[in-house]
Amino acid sequence: MRMHCAPPRVSEQGVTSEPVVGSWGPIARVRVDLSVMHLDRDFDYLVPEKWHEQAVPGARVRVRFSGRLRDAYVIGRPAHADVDRPRPIERVVDAIAPLTDETLALVEKTADRFVGTFWDVVRAAVPGRHARAERAVLESPELALDPADVPAAKADVWRDYSWPTSLTEPRRIVWSSAPGTDMAREITDLALDYRRRGRGVVVVVPDAADVTRVRATLLDALPNFDIAELSADLGPERRYREFLRARTGRAGVVLGTRGAVFAPSPDLGAIIVWDDGDDVYREPHAPYWDVREVAALRSHLSDCDLFVGAPARSVATQWWCESGWAQSVDPKRPSTWNVRAIDDREVARDPAASSARIPTVAWEVAREGLTRGPVLVQVMRRGYLPGLACRECRLPATCVDQECRGPLEITSGHAIPRCARCGALAGSWQCPSCGSQHVRAMSVGAGRTAEELGRAFPGVPVVWSEADRIVREVPNTPALVVATPGAEPWAEGGYQGVVILDAKVAAPTLIGGEQLVRRWFNAVRLIHDGAQVCVVADPAIPEVQALTRWDSRWYAQRELEQRLSIGLPPASRVAELTGPSSAVALLERSISVDHRTLGPVDIAGSSRSYLLVPRARASVLTHQLASALRTASMAETSVREVRVRMDPRDM
């Protein structure tokens, strides 16, 4: 039974009619689509007899509010209204109620956890309605998968892993990739286990390329009608049709990107999330929910199993394992594992490092690998020369437009320097400090690296992959593949060598180190058994040690211990407040729960503070923040201008 802790419910005054008698109460308790936070609460409307069977909890309806027709979702059907004269709902919008009881509860809990409104979350959970798609689903034959027809898993899928001797229920598993393994096969094996039992599965992956790969592997074992795909790349009609196929149980496997974590499934057995450390899993709009946390919340609410896999263990999932909430599946390091690290001193003594962009040791790793197949070279920056400076005094080169002052870049070997911010050409640039008209590269991008490696390996094909020109797959033939993190193509048979350049330091954020490890592991996991790896970084730093040992769990545990010792997440929960300094201070003063403050810090004309509380008091913090924001919304105070993000990844 769902319980509601909400402010007193009101309804607009209007005409009443006779109550409807039946299995549902005559009242629809709804949440109306309104843009102000203080109206994010339940309102009572009367259900006319003709809509009695359709206005079920989870149904989308149209109601009149302040003289205008607005969308609303039915939250419940009580027998009595909290007002004397509730107005009737105008109509039920959908033939199929978009929200199940389970996803309705999940949307409400997510809004509470991340200090947002119901409609802010439900817009991400339910695609826009499309009438033709709805008719197509209703008129299509209901094809049912026979669990007996689902093939058994192949015995070698998990041979490179160590599983717990006994599994707790519900199963909550965290696994980190073994070198040379295929995440699509692992996800498929897990999904097939639940489809053999007739249970539903929700699979969430970072992007459309991952959707395509996993879907192709699933189709080797499941019929097309049993797989629904939910991603932003689909058009409105197909996306809503796929959503309804999942909602009605016509598809037992739901595969998609970020929003798919809310996908309805009539008999959900498991949620599978791949690469939980990817930044795309953080919703960019309020209330900035996080897929990893929503998946864990859904597992808790519905008692379904949860599997979270990644190239490298995140600190958050290591915390789950340390606390006993989840269990760890660990990769086995191959006996042929071979990682060579080169520090700055070796690079400085190596003349090839400055003339050919690649140190001699790395060149040898690439040359040896090219005798058998493709070799991956990972660089940190995209573009050609993404950063320029004065050749004489090293002052960063900026736009000639004094009102822009953006950084200059060069996009190809023959291009004129231009501003990366406004695009203005800077062919006549002159250093304002020393007067020099000559520039040098501050950093080298993937394009320039590909050009220089082409000269270092004459006759070898060079493939260049980065964010705006991603190559999805390369053949199993000799080639140098230059890619930025996250843009590495899939190589059938694996790479015969991996070289990681520019592996200097981690970003100065809380998760900078674990993100660096994640990027390296994501590239290196694509290797062929026995291939060599070379990383141009100090072998003594923990991130390189984790790669050398292929032990991201050790690194995550080390980071976790350091954070626990000083009370940082995940031992605590954090609220980031950003806005005018007076408004941030006013909002913080309204918080009475015992908390620790980091800040305020001035950033680009705004003020930012972090409020930290132990996890046991997190619900009190979110409740007080939501209450303060509702009060500010009603009173129109400056607190309305404060942005609140819970547990930001870039802290």
N, C-alpha and C positions, 0 to 999 in steps of 0.2 A: 504494500500500500504506500502511495506517495503522500508525503506530508508537506505542507506549505507553511513557511514562516514568513509572512508578508505583512506590509502595512495594512491598515483597515481598507477594505475593498469598497469602492464607490462605483456608481453608475450614473450616467446622465439621466435626467428626468425625462419621461416621455409617456407614451400611451402603453397601457398594460393590456394583456389578454389572458385568457384562461390558461392555467397550467396544463402541461401535457403529462399524462400518466404513462409510465412504461418502465423499461429496465434502466433507463437513464433519467436523471432528474430533469426538471423543466428549465433549469438555468444553465447557461454556458458561462463559465468563468474564463475570461479571455485575457490575453496579453496583447495590447494594441501597439501597432508600429508607430511610435512617437519618437521625436528626435531629442527630447529632454529627459534627463536621467530621473528626475523626481516623479515622472509619470511611468516609470518602469515598474508597474505593479498590476495586480489583477483588477479587472472590472467585470461586473455582472450584467449579463444581457439575457433576455428571454428567448427561448428557442421556439419559434413557430412550429406547429405540428408537422408541416411538410418537410422541415429540416431535422426532424427528431432523430432519425436513424443515421443521418450523415454527419451531424455536428458532434462527433465523438472527440475525446481528448486526442490531440495531435492534428486535428483538422484545421485547415486554413479557412477563415470566414471573412466576410466583409461586414463592418459595423459602422454606424454613424457616430462620430465623435466630434464635438464642437462644430456641428453643422456640416462636416465633411465625411465622405466615405473613406474608410481606411482598412487596410489589411490587419488581421489579428489571428492568433492561434488559440484554439480552445485548450485550456489547461485542465479543466475539470468540468463535471456535470453534477453540481450539488442539487439537492431538492429544494433549497430555499436560498433566496438572494439576501445579500447584506443591506439592501436598500428597499424602499417601499415600492417604487414603481420603475422597474427596469425596462429599458427599451428593447425591442426585439432585434435580433441579428437580421441583416438584410438578406444574406444568402451564404451558402457553403460554396467555396471556390472550386475545390477539387473533388473528382469522383473517387480518388484514393487519398486518404489522409496521409500527408507526407511524413509525419513523425509517429514513431512507435512510442509506447510508454517508456521504453528503455532510453531511446535517444532524446525524448523530451526531458527526462530526468538528467541526462548527461548535459544537455544544453544549459539547463538551469544551474547545475553544479559548476560548470565551466565558467559561466558568467559570475557566479559568486567567488570562485577561486581567483579569478583574474580581474576582479573589480570592474566588471563591465555590465552591459545590459543584455537582457534576453535576446532582443532583436539584433544586437551587434554580433552575437554568436550564431543565431539561427540563420542569418544570411549566408554564413560560410557553410553551415551544415546542410542546407536545402538549396539546390539550384533553382533558378527562376523557372516558374511554371511555363509549360509549353503544351497547349491544348492538343495539337496534332500528335505529339509524342504520347500524351496520356491515352488518346484514342487507340493509337497503334498498340500499346501494351495491353489495353483491355480487350482488343479484338484478336490479339495473337494467341495461338494455341499454347496451352501450358505444358511444356515439355519437362518431364521429370527425369532427373539423373538417378539411375539405379546404383546405389553404393557398391553393389557386387561387381559392377563394371569398371570401377576405379582400380587401376593397376597398383600393385604393391610397389613400394619404394625400392630403388636400386641399393644394393648393399654397400656400395663404395661411397655414398654421398657424405657420410659422417666419419669416414675411416681416419681422418686426420684430426679428430677431436677427442677430448676426454669428457664424458658425460658424468653427472653425479650418479652415485650407486643407487640412490632412490630418489624419486621425484615427489614433491609435495603437491597437494591439490588446493586451489587451482594451480596449474603449472605456470610459473613465471620464470622464463629462461632468458639469460643474457649470454649471447655468444659473440666472440671476436674471431675474425677470419683467420684461417690457416693459409699460408702461402700457396698460391696456385689453385685455390678453390674457387668455385663458381657460386656466387650468392643466389643466382636465379635457380639453380638446381636445389640449393638448400631450402629456399622459400617454397619451391614447388613440392618438395618432399614433405614439409610440414603441412602444407595445405591439403595434400592428398590424404594424409592421415585423418584429417577431420572430415573430408568428403566421403571417405570410406565408412565413416560412422554417421553420415547423413547430417553433419553439423555445418553451419556456415562459417566462412572465414573472411576477414577483412585484412587486406595487404596494403601497406602504405610505403611508398618509395619516394625518393626526392624529386625526380623529374620525369618528363615524358620519355626520355631515352631508356630509363630504367623500367618504366611501364612496358615499353615495347619489348625489351629483353625478357622480362619475367613472363609476360603474356605468351610470347613465342614458346617458352619452355613449358608453361602450363598447358598449352594447346597440344603438346605431345602426349598428354595423358587425359585431358578433359575435353568434352565437346565445347564448341564455341558458345552455345546457348547457356552454359553454366558459368560463364565469366562475364561480369559487368565491369566496365571501365569508367572511372571517374577522374578526369583531369581537366585543368583549365584550358587545355589545347582543343578540347572538343567544342563543337558548336552548340548553341543553346538547345536545339531540338534533340540532338543525340545525347547530350549530357543528361537532360531530364528523362529521356527514355531509359538510359542506363540506370539512373537513380531509381526509377519506378520498378525496373526489373529486379533490382536488389530488394526494394521495399516489399514487393509482392512474393519474394522467394523464388522467382523464376530463374535467378542466378544465385548459385551458392557461394561463389567466390567474388568478392568485390576488390578490384585492384585499382589503385589510384594514387594521386599525390596528396598534398597536405589536407585538404578538406575531406578526403575519404575516411579519415579517422572517425567521423561522425556517421558514416554510411549505415543505414538501417539494415538489419539482417534478422529475419524472424526467429532463427534458432542459432544465435552466434556462439560458436565454439572457441574461436581464438582470434586475436589481433596479432598481426606480424608487422613490425616496423623495421625497416632497413636503414642503417646509417643515421642513427638518432642525433649525431653531432653536427649534421649539416644545418647551416644557418637558414636554409629555405623552410625549415620546419617551424620557424617562428612567424606567426601571422603578422603581417606588416601594419594591419589596421587594429584600432581599439576593439577588444581589450588585449590584444597582443598575446593570445594564447599560444601554447607550445605543444606540438604534436606528442612529444614524449610524455609530457605530464597529462595530457588529455587521455592518451592511451592507458596510462597507469590508473587514472581516475575511472575510466570505463571498465577496466578489469576489476577494480575494487567494487564498483556499483553493481555489476552484473555477474561477478564471479566467473567470468570467462578467462581462458588462458591467455597469456601474453608472452610473445617472443620478440626480443629486441636484439637485432644483429648489427654489426658495424665492422669496418676494417680494423678499427682500434677501439678499445674500451673507453667509454666516457666516464668522467668522475661521477656523474649522477647515477649511472647504472651500476658502477662499482659500489656506491653507497647503498643501493638496493640490495646488493649481494652481501655486503658487510652487515647490514641490519637484519638479514634473514628474510626480507620480503621477496627476494628473487634468488634463483640459483644460477651458478656460473657454469658455462660450457667452455672449456679452454682449448685453444689450438695446440697441436703438437709441432714443435720446431723440427723441420727436416734435418736429417743427418748431414746433408750436403749444404746447409745454410752458410752463406759466405757474403759478409758485408764488410766493405773497406771504407774507412772514414779518413778524409784528408783535411788537416787543419790549415789555418791561414799561413803558418810558417812554411809548410811544404809547398803551398801554392805560390808564395812569394819567391821561393827558390827555383820555381819551375818556369822557364822561359815560354813554354808552350801555353801556359795558362793565360798569358796576356796577349799572345799572338793568335791563338786559335779558340779562345773562349772556354777551353776545356783542358784541365790539367792532364799530364801524361798518364797518370794512373787511370783516370776516368776514360781517357782515349783508348787505353789498352783494353779496358772492360768492354767498351763499345765495339772495338775492332774484333775482339774474340767472339762476342755475341752475334755480330753481323755475318759470321761464317755460317750460322745456322738459321737465322730468322730476324724478326724486327727487334730493335732496341729502343727503349723508351728513355727520353731525356726530359726530366721535369724541371721547369723554370718557374720562378715565383710570379713574374710580372708578364702581363700581356702587352701587345703592341710591339714597336720596333725599338725606339729609344724613348721610353716613357718619362724620362726626367733628364733635364739639361741644366748645366751650370757654366759659369764663366770659366774659360780654360786657364786664366791667369790667377784670379783670386778665389775661385771656387764658390762665388756667390750664386745661389740658385737663380736661374734665368726665368723671368716672369713676363707676362703679357705686356706689350707696348701700350695698351690702353690702361691708363692709371686708375680707372674706376673698376677694372676687372682684376688685374694682377694675378691671373691664373698661371699655372706652371706651363712652361713650353715643352713641346714634345716633337719628335720626328717620326713620321709614320712609315717611311721607306728609305732606302739608300739614296734616292735622288730627290727626296721631298724637301721643301723649305720648312724651317721650324714654324710651328703654329701653336696657338694657345689651346690647351686641352679643355679649357672651360668654355670659351666663347668662339673658338675656331679662327680667330684673327691671325693672318700671316705675320711673321716677324722676321722677314728677310733682312731688314736693316737694323736688327737689334743691336744695342750697345749697352755694355755693362754700366749701370749708374754709379758703381763704386770706383772702378779703375779705368773705364773707357774702352776696354777691349771689345772687339766685335766677334770674337771667336768663342765657340762653346765646346763643351765636352759632355760625354754621357755620365750622368750620375748613376744610372742603372740601365741594364740591358733587358729588353723584352724578348718574348718568344720569337718574333719575326726576325730580329737581328741574330738571335742564337741559331735559328734555322739556316740563315744565310751563311754564317761563319762555319757551322758544322758541314754545310755543303762543300765548302772549300777544303775543310780538313779531311773529308772522306769523298774524294772525287769519284763520280760514277755511281754513288749510292743514292737512291731516291730519298728525299726528305719530305716528311709529312708534318704540317704545321697545324696544331689544333688549339684554339683558345675560345673564350666565351662567345665572341660574335662570329666565329667560323669553326664550329665544332665538327670534328670528324668522329663518326660513331664507331667505326670498325675498320681494322686494317687486316690485310691477308697475312698468312703465315709465310712471308717471303722477306728477304733482307731489306730493311729500310730503317732510317732514323726517324723516330716519331718524337717531335718536340711539342710538348703540351704544358699548359698551366694547370694548377691543381683543380680537379673536378672536371677537366676537359680531356682526360686521358681516354683514347679509343680502346675498345675491347679488341684484343688480339686472340684469334682462335688458335689454341695451342699454347698461348702465353708468350710473354716477351723473353728473349734470350739474354737480356741484360737490362739493368735499370741504372741510370745515372741521375742523381739529384743535385742540381746546381743551385747557387744562391741560398743555401740552407744555413743562413747566418743566425738570426735570433728570432724569438717568438714575439708576436704582437703584445704590447703592454696592456693586456686585458686579463681578467680573471681566468679565462679559458684559452689564453694565447698559446701556452705550452701544449695543452691537449689538442688544440686545433692543428698545431704544427705536426704533432705525432700522427694525427688522423690523416693529414694530407700525404705524409710519407708512406704510411701503411697502405693507404688507398692506392698509391702507385705501385708499391712493391708487391702487394698481394696478387698482382696480375702476371707475375713471372712464371716461367716454365721451371719445372723441378730441376735444380742443379745450376740455374743461371746465377751470375754474379751481380752484386749490387755495390754501387759506389756512391757515397754521399760526401759532398764537399762541405764539411763542418767539423768542428772540434770533437774528437771522439770522446772527450771527457764529459760533455754535457749530458744530462739525463735523457733528453729526447733521442740523442744518437745511441746511447746505451740501450734504450728500449728497442730501437730498430735493430741494433746488432744482436740482441738476444731474442728478438721477435716476442716481446713480452709487454704488450700494452697494458695488461692487467697490473703488472708491477709499477708502471709509471702512474696509472690512475690511482692505485693505492697510495703511492708516495704523495701525490698531489692532495688526495683526500685527507691524509694524516696532517699535512701542513694546514689545510683549511680548517679542519676540526680544532686544531690547537689555537686558532685565533678567531673562531666563531664565524667563519665565512660559509657561504652556501657550499654543499647542501645541508650542513648542520643547521643553518638558519634559512629563513625566507626573507627576501629583500623586496622592498617597494622603492622604485626609482621615481622621484618627483622632479619634474622639469617644468619651468615656467618663470614668470616674473618673480624676482627674489622676495618681494613682500607677500605674494600669494603662496609661494612655497613655504615660507615661514609661518604664515597663518594656518595652512593646512596641517603642518607638523604640530603646531600647538593644539590642534583639535584632537590629536591622537593621545589617549590616556594610557594605553597599554604600555608596559615597560619595554622600552626599545633603545637601541643604540643608533646614533646618527653619524654618518660619514658625509662631511661637507658642511655647508654648501660650497660649491665651486662655480665660478662664473664661466659660462661657455657660450660664446657667440651672442652675447647680450642677454642670455637667460641664466637662471640659477638652477643648479642640480644638487639634490641631496639623496642619500640612500638611507632608508630606515630598515634596520635589521632586528628581527625578533627570532627567538628559538622556534623551531617548527611546531612545538606544542601550543604556542600562542599565535600561530599564523592566522587561524580563522578569526580571532579577535581583531587582529590588525586589519584584515580585509573587510570585515564588517564595519569597523570604525571609519575606514577610508571611504567605503561606499556610502555610509551615512553622511559623512561630511560633504561628499560630492553631490549627493541628493539635496542637501540643505543649500549648498552653494548654487545649484541649478535653479532652485525655487526662489532664492533671494537675489540671484544675479550678482553675486560678489565676484571678486577677482580670482577666487579659487577655481572658478569655472575654466580659467585659462591654464591650469596645471595639468600636465599629462602624467598619468600614473601607469607605470609598467611593473608588473610583478615578475620577479626573478629574471631580470634581463641577462642575456647571454654575454653582452659586450661590456659588462661591468668592469 
